Amino acid sequence: GYNNSAFGHNAGKNTTTGEENTFLGYVSGDTNTTGDYNVTLGAGADVSTADAQNQIAIGRNVISTGNNQTVIGNSDINWFVWYYRKQHTNCWIQTNNKSNC
């Protein structure tokens, strides 16, 4: 492959013809072989298949669920807060479906 970046022990080690992937963390992205445009961030973070396309997995041992999907956090996460700005107002959304927007 080409234009791949891998940082961490055995990160992306099985990528052969995959292109433009980024793997960061211990054994991060080691399932990928021919997949393209994937990002795995965290120890053990990985894509769902060897030929994954445009998958993002963020967190320890997080596995993406399919092409063109993003997964943040594993099953150990019990609270997630997403902040964003909405018309000059800071907003947040939590995993318990509460929001200040």
MOPAC internal coordinates of N, CA, C and O (Angstrom, degrees):
PM7 1SCF
backbone

  N    0.0000 0     0.00 0     0.00 0    0    0    0
  C    1.4463 1     0.00 0     0.00 0    1    0    0
  C    1.5116 1   111.15 1     0.00 0    2    1    0
  O    1.2310 1   121.06 1     0.10 1    3    2    1
  N    1.3103 1   115.58 1  -179.90 1    3    2    1
  C    1.4607 1   119.24 1   177.14 1    5    3    2
  C    1.5176 1   110.52 1  -144.22 1    6    5    3
  O    1.2310 1   121.57 1   -19.49 1    7    6    5
  N    1.3355 1   114.59 1   160.51 1    7    6    5
  C    1.4637 1   123.41 1   179.98 1    9    7    6
  C    1.5200 1   112.78 1    58.46 1   10    9    7
  O    1.2310 1   119.85 1  -146.96 1   11   10    9
  N    1.3206 1   117.90 1    33.04 1   11   10    9
  C    1.4610 1   122.33 1   175.48 1   13   11   10
  C    1.5233 1   109.23 1   -96.56 1   14   13   11
  O    1.2310 1   120.65 1   -30.12 1   15   14   13
  N    1.3352 1   116.37 1   149.88 1   15   14   13
  C    1.4601 1   122.06 1   175.03 1   17   15   14
  C    1.5133 1   108.18 1  -128.11 1   18   17   15
  O    1.2310 1   120.65 1   -48.63 1   19   18   17
  N    1.3176 1   116.36 1   131.37 1   19   18   17
  C    1.4625 1   121.00 1   179.35 1   21   19   18
  C    1.5180 1   109.09 1  -139.22 1   22   21   19
  O    1.2310 1   120.95 1   -53.89 1   23   22   21
  N    1.3290 1   115.79 1   126.11 1   23   22   21
  C    1.4545 1   122.15 1   179.89 1   25   23   22
  C    1.5226 1   108.27 1  -132.42 1   26   25   23
  O    1.2310 1   120.27 1   -57.58 1   27   26   25
  N    1.3156 1   117.09 1   122.42 1   27   26   25
  C    1.4509 1   122.22 1  -178.48 1   29   27   26
  C    1.5126 1   110.34 1   124.09 1   30   29   27
  O    1.2310 1   120.69 1   -27.74 1   31   30   29
  N    1.3121 1   116.29 1   152.26 1   31   30   29
  C    1.4562 1   121.88 1  -177.57 1   33   31   30
  C    1.5267 1   110.83 1   -56.00 1   34   33   31
  O    1.2310 1   120.22 1   -59.99 1   35   34   33
  N    1.3171 1   117.18 1   120.01 1   35   34   33
  C    1.4730 1   125.64 1   179.58 1   37   35   34
  C    1.5319 1   114.60 1    60.18 1   38   37   35
  O    1.2310 1   119.72 1  -161.38 1   39   38   37
  N    1.3118 1   118.14 1    18.62 1   39   38   37
  C    1.4697 1   120.63 1   175.94 1   41   39   38
  C    1.5173 1   109.46 1   -64.55 1   42   41   39
  O    1.2310 1   120.57 1   -51.45 1   43   42   41
  N    1.3262 1   116.52 1   128.55 1   43   42   41
  C    1.4608 1   121.58 1   177.97 1   45   43   42
  C    1.5103 1   114.69 1    61.18 1   46   45   43
  O    1.2310 1   120.13 1  -158.56 1   47   46   45
  N    1.3150 1   117.36 1    21.44 1   47   46   45
  C    1.4705 1   121.67 1  -171.01 1   49   47   46
  C    1.5250 1   114.62 1   -61.31 1   50   49   47
  O    1.2310 1   119.71 1   155.82 1   51   50   49
  N    1.3268 1   118.16 1   -24.18 1   51   50   49
  C    1.4662 1   120.38 1  -176.61 1   53   51   50
  C    1.5241 1   113.87 1   -97.97 1   54   53   51
  O    1.2310 1   120.06 1  -179.45 1   55   54   53
  N    1.3188 1   117.48 1     0.55 1   55   54   53
  C    1.4631 1   120.52 1  -179.57 1   57   55   54
  C    1.5226 1   109.91 1   -66.74 1   58   57   55
  O    1.2310 1   120.91 1   -54.86 1   59   58   57
  N    1.3211 1   115.87 1   125.14 1   59   58   57
  C    1.4707 1   120.68 1  -178.37 1   61   59   58
  C    1.5259 1   110.98 1  -111.91 1   62   61   59
  O    1.2310 1   120.25 1   117.96 1   63   62   61
  N    1.3223 1   117.13 1   -62.04 1   63   62   61
  C    1.4665 1   120.37 1  -178.78 1   65   63   62
  C    1.5226 1   112.57 1  -113.42 1   66   65   63
  O    1.2310 1   119.81 1  -177.04 1   67   66   65
  N    1.3082 1   117.96 1     2.96 1   67   66   65
  C    1.4658 1   121.09 1   179.20 1   69   67   66
  C    1.5140 1   111.27 1   -63.47 1   70   69   67
  O    1.2310 1   120.81 1   -29.21 1   71   70   69
  N    1.3301 1   116.06 1   150.79 1   71   70   69
  C    1.4561 1   121.60 1  -175.48 1   73   71   70
  C    1.5218 1   112.39 1  -126.47 1   74   73   71
  O    1.2310 1   121.01 1   -34.83 1   75   74   73
  N    1.3288 1   115.68 1   145.17 1   75   74   73
  C    1.4622 1   124.73 1   172.04 1   77   75   74
  C    1.5272 1   113.10 1    55.03 1   78   77   75
  O    1.2310 1   120.63 1  -135.23 1   79   78   77
  N    1.3220 1   116.41 1    44.77 1   79   78   77
  C    1.4530 1   122.81 1   175.99 1   81   79   78
  C    1.5211 1   109.71 1  -100.91 1   82   81   79
  O    1.2310 1   120.60 1   -26.08 1   83   82   81
  N    1.3330 1   116.45 1   153.92 1   83   82   81
  C    1.4561 1   122.34 1   174.49 1   85   83   82
  C    1.5198 1   108.56 1  -130.63 1   86   85   83
  O    1.2310 1   120.78 1   -58.78 1   87   86   85
  N    1.3318 1   116.10 1   121.22 1   87   86   85
  C    1.4514 1   122.35 1  -179.64 1   89   87   86
  C    1.5286 1   107.89 1  -123.87 1   90   89   87
  O    1.2310 1   120.52 1   -55.58 1   91   90   89
  N    1.3290 1   116.61 1   124.42 1   91   90   89
  C    1.4602 1   120.76 1  -177.86 1   93   91   90
  C    1.5166 1   109.38 1  -133.91 1   94   93   91
  O    1.2310 1   120.52 1   -66.08 1   95   94   93
  N    1.3292 1   116.62 1   113.92 1   95   94   93
  C    1.4543 1   121.99 1   177.66 1   97   95   94
  C    1.5157 1   111.90 1   128.96 1   98   97   95
  O    1.2310 1   121.09 1   -19.29 1   99   98   97
  N    1.3071 1   115.53 1   160.71 1   99   98   97
  C    1.4626 1   122.65 1  -179.58 1  101   99   98
  C    1.5331 1   110.23 1   -54.94 1  102  101   99
  O    1.2310 1   119.50 1   -55.33 1  103  102  101
  N    1.3075 1   118.55 1   124.67 1  103  102  101
  C    1.4663 1   128.48 1  -176.72 1  105  103  102
  C    1.5381 1   113.70 1    47.82 1  106  105  103
  O    1.2310 1   120.33 1  -154.33 1  107  106  105
  N    1.2875 1   116.97 1    25.67 1  107  106  105
  C    1.4615 1   121.95 1   178.67 1  109  107  106
  C    1.5300 1   109.94 1   -67.89 1  110  109  107
  O    1.2310 1   120.27 1   -49.26 1  111  110  109
  N    1.3194 1   117.10 1   130.74 1  111  110  109
  C    1.4588 1   121.78 1   176.34 1  113  111  110
  C    1.5126 1   115.32 1    71.37 1  114  113  111
  O    1.2310 1   119.81 1  -157.11 1  115  114  113
  N    1.3233 1   117.97 1    22.89 1  115  114  113
  C    1.4635 1   118.48 1  -175.20 1  117  115  114
  C    1.5267 1   114.41 1   -75.94 1  118  117  115
  O    1.2310 1   119.24 1   169.34 1  119  118  117
  N    1.3298 1   119.05 1   -10.66 1  119  118  117
  C    1.4680 1   121.11 1   174.81 1  121  119  118
  C    1.5272 1   111.30 1   -76.45 1  122  121  119
  O    1.2310 1   120.38 1   150.27 1  123  122  121
  N    1.3183 1   116.88 1   -29.73 1  123  122  121
  C    1.4646 1   121.20 1  -176.30 1  125  123  122
  C    1.5275 1   111.79 1   -63.81 1  126  125  123
  O    1.2310 1   120.75 1   -45.13 1  127  126  125
  N    1.3331 1   116.17 1   134.87 1  127  126  125
  C    1.4665 1   120.69 1   171.13 1  129  127  126
  C    1.5279 1   110.65 1  -126.35 1  130  129  127
  O    1.2310 1   120.58 1   128.55 1  131  130  129
  N    1.3332 1   116.49 1   -51.45 1  131  130  129
  C    1.4666 1   121.04 1  -176.46 1  133  131  130
  C    1.5214 1   113.15 1  -117.69 1  134  133  131
  O    1.2310 1   120.13 1  -175.96 1  135  134  133
  N    1.3260 1   117.35 1     4.04 1  135  134  133
  C    1.4639 1   121.41 1  -177.54 1  137  135  134
  C    1.5203 1   112.96 1   -72.33 1  138  137  135
  O    1.2310 1   121.05 1   -21.81 1  139  138  137
  N    1.3243 1   115.60 1   158.19 1  139  138  137
  C    1.4589 1   122.30 1  -177.08 1  141  139  138
  C    1.5290 1   111.54 1  -127.33 1  142  141  139
  O    1.2310 1   120.53 1   -29.12 1  143  142  141
  N    1.3446 1   116.59 1   150.88 1  143  142  141
  C    1.4678 1   125.37 1   169.64 1  145  143  142
  C    1.5329 1   113.24 1    63.73 1  146  145  143
  O    1.2310 1   119.77 1  -146.42 1  147  146  145
  N    1.3112 1   118.04 1    33.58 1  147  146  145
  C    1.4606 1   122.32 1  -178.56 1  149  147  146
  C    1.5251 1   111.08 1  -100.56 1  150  149  147
  O    1.2310 1   120.88 1   -26.05 1  151  150  149
  N    1.3288 1   115.92 1   153.95 1  151  150  149
  C    1.4622 1   122.42 1   175.88 1  153  151  150
  C    1.5222 1   108.15 1  -133.64 1  154  153  151
  O    1.2310 1   120.52 1   -56.37 1  155  154  153
  N    1.3239 1   116.61 1   123.63 1  155  154  153
  C    1.4606 1   120.99 1   172.43 1  157  155  154
  C    1.5201 1   107.40 1  -125.11 1  158  157  155
  O    1.2310 1   121.06 1   -49.69 1  159  158  157
  N    1.3151 1   115.58 1   130.31 1  159  158  157
  C    1.4621 1   121.74 1  -175.11 1  161  159  158
  C    1.5175 1   109.00 1  -133.09 1  162  161  159
  O    1.2310 1   120.30 1   -69.83 1  163  162  161
  N    1.3269 1   117.03 1   110.17 1  163  162  161
  C    1.4515 1   122.31 1   178.85 1  165  163  162
  C    1.5138 1   111.07 1   130.27 1  166  165  163
  O    1.2310 1   120.67 1   -26.22 1  167  166  165
  N    1.3138 1   116.33 1   153.78 1  167  166  165
  C    1.4701 1   121.06 1   178.83 1  169  167  166
  C    1.5232 1   109.13 1   -60.33 1  170  169  167
  O    1.2310 1   120.48 1   -57.37 1  171  170  169
  N    1.3101 1   116.69 1   122.63 1  171  170  169
  C    1.4558 1   121.79 1   178.43 1  173  171  170
  C    1.5150 1   115.29 1    78.07 1  174  173  171
  O    1.2310 1   119.56 1  -179.57 1  175  174  173
  N    1.3243 1   118.44 1     0.43 1  175  174  173
  C    1.4735 1   120.59 1   177.36 1  177  175  174
  C    1.5225 1   107.93 1   -64.14 1  178  177  175
  O    1.2310 1   120.45 1   -39.24 1  179  178  177
  N    1.3388 1   116.75 1   140.76 1  179  178  177
  C    1.4568 1   118.19 1  -172.91 1  181  179  178
  C    1.5218 1   112.40 1  -153.58 1  182  181  179
  O    1.2310 1   121.49 1   -16.23 1  183  182  181
  N    1.3203 1   114.76 1   163.77 1  183  182  181
  C    1.4628 1   122.59 1   173.70 1  185  183  182
  C    1.5274 1   108.75 1   -87.10 1  186  185  183
  O    1.2310 1   120.59 1   -12.69 1  187  186  185
  N    1.3227 1   116.48 1   167.31 1  187  186  185
  C    1.4687 1   120.01 1  -174.21 1  189  187  186
  C    1.5237 1   113.97 1   -82.87 1  190  189  187
  O    1.2310 1   120.12 1   153.27 1  191  190  189
  N    1.3284 1   117.37 1   -26.73 1  191  190  189
  C    1.4634 1   120.72 1  -177.53 1  193  191  190
  C    1.5228 1   110.26 1  -141.83 1  194  193  191
  O    1.2310 1   120.81 1   -16.60 1  195  194  193
  N    1.3173 1   116.05 1   163.40 1  195  194  193
  C    1.4609 1   121.58 1  -179.67 1  197  195  194
  C    1.5248 1   112.66 1   -64.47 1  198  197  195
  O    1.2310 1   120.25 1   152.39 1  199  198  197
  N    1.3428 1   117.13 1   -27.61 1  199  198  197
  C    1.4634 1   121.26 1  -178.91 1  201  199  198
  C    1.5290 1   111.92 1  -108.77 1  202  201  199
  O    1.2310 1   120.53 1  -148.35 1  203  202  201
  N    1.3173 1   116.59 1    31.65 1  203  202  201
  C    1.4744 1   123.21 1  -177.60 1  205  203  202
  C    1.5243 1   112.15 1   -54.72 1  206  205  203
  O    1.2310 1   121.12 1   -33.76 1  207  206  205
  N    1.3292 1   115.47 1   146.24 1  207  206  205
  C    1.4576 1   121.71 1   179.24 1  209  207  206
  C    1.5237 1   109.83 1  -128.79 1  210  209  207
  O    1.2310 1   120.55 1   -57.26 1  211  210  209
  N    1.3388 1   116.56 1   122.74 1  211  210  209
  C    1.4657 1   122.52 1   172.82 1  213  211  210
  C    1.5275 1   112.58 1    54.83 1  214  213  211
  O    1.2310 1   120.17 1  -132.29 1  215  214  213
  N    1.3131 1   117.28 1    47.71 1  215  214  213
  C    1.4654 1   122.57 1   177.26 1  217  215  214
  C    1.5176 1   109.63 1  -104.81 1  218  217  215
  O    1.2310 1   120.92 1   -36.86 1  219  218  217
  N    1.3377 1   115.84 1   143.14 1  219  218  217
  C    1.4626 1   121.55 1   177.77 1  221  219  218
  C    1.5176 1   108.04 1  -126.84 1  222  221  219
  O    1.2310 1   120.70 1   -54.65 1  223  222  221
  N    1.3298 1   116.26 1   125.35 1  223  222  221
  C    1.4637 1   122.52 1   177.36 1  225  223  222
  C    1.5240 1   107.89 1  -128.20 1  226  225  223
  O    1.2310 1   120.69 1   -58.92 1  227  226  225
  N    1.3394 1   116.29 1   121.08 1  227  226  225
  C    1.4576 1   120.95 1  -176.85 1  229  227  226
  C    1.5225 1   109.23 1  -124.73 1  230  229  227
  O    1.2310 1   120.67 1   -58.19 1  231  230  229
  N    1.3388 1   116.32 1   121.81 1  231  230  229
  C    1.4530 1   122.26 1   176.50 1  233  231  230
  C    1.5156 1   111.93 1   125.72 1  234  233  231
  O    1.2310 1   121.03 1   -13.82 1  235  234  233
  N    1.3158 1   115.64 1   166.18 1  235  234  233
  C    1.4609 1   121.65 1  -178.34 1  237  235  234
  C    1.5314 1   110.53 1   -66.40 1  238  237  235
  O    1.2310 1   120.77 1   -55.58 1  239  238  237
  N    1.3218 1   116.13 1   124.42 1  239  238  237
  C    1.4678 1   123.85 1   178.25 1  241  239  238
  C    1.5302 1   114.13 1    57.44 1  242  241  239
  O    1.2310 1   120.26 1  -152.46 1  243  242  241
  N    1.3101 1   117.11 1    27.54 1  243  242  241
  C    1.4674 1   121.26 1   176.76 1  245  243  242
  C    1.5248 1   108.69 1   -81.77 1  246  245  243
  O    1.2310 1   120.73 1   -47.71 1  247  246  245
  N    1.3180 1   116.20 1   132.29 1  247  246  245
  C    1.4586 1   121.91 1   177.12 1  249  247  246
  C    1.5304 1   107.89 1  -114.94 1  250  249  247
  O    1.2310 1   120.53 1   -53.54 1  251  250  249
  N    1.3150 1   116.59 1   126.46 1  251  250  249
  C    1.4582 1   120.36 1   177.08 1  253  251  250
  C    1.5274 1   109.76 1   -62.35 1  254  253  251
  O    1.2310 1   120.39 1   -23.29 1  255  254  253
  N    1.3197 1   116.86 1   156.71 1  255  254  253
  C    1.4630 1   121.20 1  -174.41 1  257  255  254
  C    1.5203 1   114.35 1  -103.07 1  258  257  255
  O    1.2310 1   120.04 1   176.48 1  259  258  257
  N    1.3191 1   117.54 1    -3.52 1  259  258  257
  C    1.4559 1   119.02 1   178.82 1  261  259  258
  C    1.5126 1   112.06 1   160.95 1  262  261  259
  O    1.2310 1   120.67 1    -7.92 1  263  262  261
  N    1.3148 1   116.32 1   172.08 1  263  262  261
  C    1.4545 1   121.71 1  -179.44 1  265  263  262
  C    1.5220 1   111.58 1   -61.35 1  266  265  263
  O    1.2310 1   121.45 1   -36.60 1  267  266  265
  N    1.3279 1   114.84 1   143.40 1  267  266  265
  C    1.4659 1   122.84 1   178.12 1  269  267  266
  C    1.5248 1   112.10 1    61.17 1  270  269  267
  O    1.2310 1   120.39 1  -146.15 1  271  270  269
  N    1.3300 1   116.87 1    33.85 1  271  270  269
  C    1.4653 1   121.38 1   179.97 1  273  271  270
  C    1.5227 1   110.56 1  -129.33 1  274  273  271
  O    1.2310 1   121.26 1   -25.54 1  275  274  273
  N    1.3333 1   115.19 1   154.46 1  275  274  273
  C    1.4603 1   122.94 1   178.12 1  277  275  274
  C    1.5161 1   109.25 1  -122.52 1  278  277  275
  O    1.2310 1   120.53 1   -47.19 1  279  278  277
  N    1.3253 1   116.60 1   132.81 1  279  278  277
  C    1.4667 1   122.04 1   175.37 1  281  279  278
  C    1.5246 1   107.29 1  -124.35 1  282  281  279
  O    1.2310 1   120.76 1   -53.67 1  283  282  281
  N    1.3321 1   116.15 1   126.33 1  283  282  281
  C    1.4596 1   121.76 1   177.18 1  285  283  282
  C    1.5181 1   107.83 1  -119.45 1  286  285  283
  O    1.2310 1   120.34 1   -61.94 1  287  286  285
  N    1.3036 1   116.96 1   118.06 1  287  286  285
  C    1.4628 1   122.00 1   176.94 1  289  287  286
  C    1.5111 1   112.59 1    89.42 1  290  289  287
  O    1.2310 1   121.46 1   -28.74 1  291  290  289
  N    1.3297 1   114.81 1   151.26 1  291  290  289
  C    1.4595 1   121.43 1   179.00 1  293  291  290
  C    1.5288 1   110.18 1  -103.84 1  294  293  291
  O    1.2310 1   120.28 1     9.01 1  295  294  293
  N    1.3052 1   117.08 1  -170.99 1  295  294  293
  C    1.4682 1   120.93 1  -175.78 1  297  295  294
  C    1.5229 1   112.75 1   -69.22 1  298  297  295
  O    1.2310 1   119.63 1   167.34 1  299  298  297
  N    1.3265 1   118.30 1   -12.66 1  299  298  297
  C    1.4653 1   121.11 1   176.33 1  301  299  298
  C    1.5230 1   112.50 1   -76.06 1  302  301  299
  O    1.2310 1   120.28 1   163.34 1  303  302  301
  N    1.3197 1   117.06 1   -16.66 1  303  302  301
  C    1.4664 1   121.07 1  -179.20 1  305  303  302
  C    1.5231 1   108.87 1   -74.84 1  306  305  303
  O    1.2310 1   120.49 1   -55.60 1  307  306  305
  N    1.3202 1   116.67 1   124.40 1  307  306  305
  C    1.4648 1   119.28 1   178.49 1  309  307  306
  C    1.5253 1   112.67 1  -117.47 1  310  309  307
  O    1.2310 1   120.29 1  -177.62 1  311  310  309
  N    1.3108 1   117.05 1     2.38 1  311  310  309
  C    1.4587 1   119.99 1   178.16 1  313  311  310
  C    1.5145 1   107.74 1  -151.20 1  314  313  311
  O    1.2310 1   120.01 1   -53.56 1  315  314  313
  N    1.2970 1   117.58 1   126.44 1  315  314  313
  C    1.4557 1   122.70 1  -179.42 1  317  315  314
  C    1.5105 1   107.85 1  -134.58 1  318  317  315
  O    1.2310 1   120.31 1   -52.11 1  319  318  317
  N    1.3062 1   117.01 1   127.89 1  319  318  317
  C    1.4644 1   121.71 1   178.87 1  321  319  318
  C    1.5265 1   108.01 1  -122.31 1  322  321  319
  O    1.2310 1   120.62 1   -52.77 1  323  322  321
  N    1.3109 1   116.42 1   127.23 1  323  322  321
  C    1.4599 1   122.84 1   178.78 1  325  323  322
  C    1.5165 1   108.52 1  -112.04 1  326  325  323
  O    1.2310 1   120.68 1   -60.79 1  327  326  325
  N    1.3261 1   116.30 1   119.21 1  327  326  325
  C    1.4568 1   121.24 1   178.98 1  329  327  326
  C    1.5166 1   110.35 1  -101.03 1  330  329  327
  O    1.2310 1   120.65 1   -38.32 1  331  330  329
  N    1.3109 1   116.36 1   141.68 1  331  330  329
  C    1.4578 1   120.03 1   172.90 1  333  331  330
  C    1.5187 1   108.69 1  -154.61 1  334  333  331
  O    1.2310 1   121.08 1   -12.24 1  335  334  333
  N    1.3078 1   115.54 1   167.76 1  335  334  333
  C    1.4603 1   120.84 1  -177.46 1  337  335  334
  C    1.5153 1   108.70 1  -107.18 1  338  337  335
  O    1.2310 1   120.65 1   -51.96 1  339  338  337
  N    1.3270 1   116.36 1   128.04 1  339  338  337
  C    1.4629 1   122.02 1  -179.46 1  341  339  338
  C    1.5248 1   108.42 1  -125.32 1  342  341  339
  O    1.2310 1   120.70 1   -69.63 1  343  342  341
  N    1.2928 1   116.27 1   110.37 1  343  342  341
  C    1.4690 1   122.58 1   179.64 1  345  343  342
  C    1.5252 1   111.81 1    43.51 1  346  345  343
  O    1.2310 1   120.87 1  -119.25 1  347  346  345
  N    1.3161 1   115.95 1    60.75 1  347  346  345
  C    1.4590 1   124.05 1   176.25 1  349  347  346
  C    1.5281 1   113.37 1    66.43 1  350  349  347
  O    1.2310 1   119.92 1  -160.85 1  351  350  349
  N    1.3107 1   117.76 1    19.15 1  351  350  349
  C    1.4581 1   122.34 1   178.13 1  353  351  350
  C    1.5220 1   108.36 1  -125.64 1  354  353  351
  O    1.2310 1   120.34 1   -47.29 1  355  354  353
  N    1.3205 1   116.95 1   132.71 1  355  354  353
  C    1.4589 1   119.70 1   175.80 1  357  355  354
  C    1.5196 1   108.93 1   -79.27 1  358  357  355
  O    1.2310 1   120.60 1   -50.08 1  359  358  357
  N    1.3190 1   116.45 1   129.92 1  359  358  357
  C    1.4551 1   122.74 1  -178.23 1  361  359  358
  C    1.5211 1   109.46 1  -120.56 1  362  361  359
  O    1.2310 1   120.78 1   -20.89 1  363  362  361
  N    1.3060 1   116.11 1   159.11 1  363  362  361
  C    1.4611 1   120.60 1   173.24 1  365  363  362
  C    1.5185 1   110.21 1  -144.86 1  366  365  363
  O    1.2310 1   121.47 1   -29.25 1  367  366  365
  N    1.3147 1   114.79 1   150.75 1  367  366  365
  C    1.4586 1   122.24 1   175.84 1  369  367  366
  C    1.5173 1   106.72 1  -129.99 1  370  369  367
  O    1.2310 1   120.02 1   -45.31 1  371  370  369
  N    1.3237 1   117.56 1   134.69 1  371  370  369
  C    1.4453 1   122.08 1  -179.38 1  373  371  370
  C    1.5161 1   110.97 1  -112.63 1  374  373  371
  O    1.2310 1   120.45 1   -14.33 1  375  374  373
  N    1.3274 1   116.74 1   165.67 1  375  374  373
  C    1.4613 1   120.60 1  -178.50 1  377  375  374
  C    1.5122 1   113.16 1   -65.44 1  378  377  375
  O    1.2310 1   119.68 1   159.78 1  379  378  377
  N    1.2995 1   118.22 1   -20.22 1  379  378  377
  C    1.4760 1   120.77 1   178.95 1  381  379  378
  C    1.5331 1   111.40 1   -88.85 1  382  381  379
  O    1.2310 1   120.52 1  -160.12 1  383  382  381
  N    1.3421 1   116.61 1    19.88 1  383  382  381
  C    1.4743 1   124.55 1   177.17 1  385  383  382
  C    1.5248 1   114.26 1    65.18 1  386  385  383
  O    1.2310 1   120.15 1  -162.02 1  387  386  385
  N    1.3144 1   117.32 1    17.98 1  387  386  385
  C    1.4621 1   119.51 1   172.77 1  389  387  386
  C    1.5152 1   109.15 1   -86.27 1  390  389  387
  O    1.2310 1   121.55 1   -27.21 1  391  390  389
  N    1.3109 1   114.64 1   152.79 1  391  390  389
  C    1.4511 1   120.01 1  -178.59 1  393  391  390
  C    1.5240 1   109.27 1  -153.64 1  394  393  391
  O    1.2310 1   120.72 1   -26.44 1  395  394  393
  N    1.3173 1   116.22 1   153.56 1  395  394  393
  C    1.4656 1   119.73 1   174.80 1  397  395  394
  C    1.5108 1   110.66 1  -109.51 1  398  397  395
  O    1.2310 1   119.08 1  -163.47 1  399  398  397
  N    1.3179 1   119.36 1    16.53 1  399  398  397
  C    1.4695 1   122.45 1  -177.63 1  401  399  398
  C    1.5183 1   111.41 1  -100.55 1  402  401  399
  O    1.2310 1   120.10 1   180.00 1  403  402  401

